């Protein structure tokens, strides 16, 4: 079980880092960029992160499942803390798949001369949900760590 805990924590830390890093580096100031810079940043982030996250998020989730099964019969504290981590992880995954990815897929089709009238609202919606995803990802990691430690 300790091996699965280690694997799930490392993979979940990578996922949380993929959420937190762009927020710390760019997302907090996206509203200050001119449209052409904004479009270039979103395009580059999407091309760099999408292939990684497409593999990393399912791998991280699947690595948590054995911890749940192995801890359930004998370690209820580990089970419930890990389960809380799974809930936050699934929430972050839900936000990613059903809010953030559709917005990014729309943004990467834009050109500076054909920006929709509501482009700033969509940008701000993406930013707001990104903050929620960062918090959920970090909470998931904290619960997984707590489950492994306690």
C-alpha angles and dihedrals in degrees: 000000000000089000091055091046091053093047093047093048094049093047092044090049089054090050092048089048091052088054097042100041098062091042092053094042104039121348095074090061103034091112090062095059125096112246095258092052092045092051092048092050094049091047093050094044090049094049092047099042107033097070092046096046092045087066101027100054096052091043091051092048094047091050090058094054095073090051089057093049095045096045099044100081100040111017111045095170091054090045095052095043090049090046089054088051089052091051092054091043092052090047090053089047091050092050090048097049101037104032114016102038094049090050092048091047088055095045094052089060093058126101124199092248093048102044111150117245091247097047093120091052091052091047091051092047089053091050093049093051091044089060089051089050092050091052093047092048093050092045090052091052092048092052092048090051092047090050091053095045102042 
